[in-house]
Amino acid sequence: MTVTIRTAHRDDIPALADLIEEIERFYGATEIQPLAERRAQTEAALFGAAPLAHALVADSGDGDLAGMAAYAFLWPATGTTHALFLKELYVRESARRGGVGARLMAELRAVAIARPGCSRMEWMADTSNPRARRFYASLGFEEVAGKVVYRIGAATQG
């Protein structure tokens, strides 16, 4: 499969919304956000007045996306620098083992290097996802020990 790695465009929203549903199902979701809502939130997140995130896509050239990498910049990282934080790397099952994930990671690294003041790239992988962990290890990345992830829903009262 031949794919082009590029920055997401506004006309990718329908394909990104479909891919996000696939990601949700991959992680075990049984209730999926309605398509219109998914599309609207994808557009707002990536192309709103104050975008929340950026995305690279693996464009297969047929209207579908073979994968995506969603990321944002976080501050501070080291001193007053910032970090590229990869929130989601996902490659469709049909495109896996063809180098798409490695190409997305390489392009993310290039984005981080090209951005003045960006000192590092960070991401997480579920401990229950050995395939992802093996993938990152195969690219030469090492796991960082000593980190614990905390999470609470935005609507949760505490």
Salt bridges, closest charged atoms under 4 A:
ASP12 OD2 - ARG6 NH1 2.71
GLU21 OE2 - ARG25 NH2 2.95
GLU21 OE1 - ARG38 NH2 3.24
GLU22 OE1 - ARG92 NH1 2.45
GLU43 OE2 - ARG10 NH1 2.47
ASP59 OD2 - ARG6 NH2 2.99
GLU93 OE1 - ARG96 NH1 2.60
GLU93 OE2 - ARG131 NH2 3.55
GLU122 OE2 - ARG120 NE 3.06
GLU143 OE2 - ARG133 NE 2.73
